[in-house]
Amino acid sequence: MVHYLLTVAKFLVLTPGIVLAITGQGEGLAKLGSVLTVLSMALFAFVVLRKGVGTTDTAQVGTNAQPAE
């Protein structure tokens, strides 16, 4: 949930920030959006490294397995 909220905040800040930077009205929002993007990527990497990629609890696998029809 934290990653989702961080990503939404990044989108809401970075998108108008890019527009403002292109039109020459300031780069503050674009810089803040970039920082939020890096934080979002770091949080994602932390979760992947902590939980693993594609890991499952082996105690739950196959307990209610049904053949495909």
N, C-alpha and C positions, 0 to 999 in steps of 0.2 A: 504494500500500500504506500509506503514511503517513496519507493522508486517511482510509482505512478504519479504521485503528487509532485515530486521533483521534476519529472518529465513534462507534466502539464504546465507547471510554473515556468519552466524553461521555454516552452513553446510560446506562452503568452507574453513573455518578456523579450525573447530573441527576435520574433517575427517583426513587431513594430520597431525594435531597435535597429534592425537591418535597414528598414525603410528610412528611419531617421538618419542613419549614417550615410545612406546613398544620397539623400536630399541635402546633406550638409547641415543638419539641425542638431548634431551632437551624436556622440558615440557611446554614451553612458549605458543606455539600455542594451546595446549590442554587447558591450563588455560584460555586463552583469549576466546576460543570457549565455555568453560563452563560459563563464565561471560555473553557472548552473549545469551546463552541458557536461563539463569536465567532472563535476560532482556526481552527476547521474551515471556517467560511465564508470567512475571509481566505485560507486555503490554496486553497480551491476557486476563488476569484476570481483568485488569482495564477496558477494552472494555466490557467484559461480565457484570461486576458490574455496569457500567455506562449505558449501553444500555438495559440490561436485557436479559433473556433467552427466546427466542421464542416470543417476543413481536412484535406486529404489530400495525400499525396505524388503529384504528377502523373506522375512517372516510373513508378509502379506501376499507375496507373489505365489500364484497357483493354488490358493486355498479354496477359491470358488471358481476355478477354471472350468469353462464349458466349451465343448467343441463348436466350431463354426458350423452353421447350417447351410 
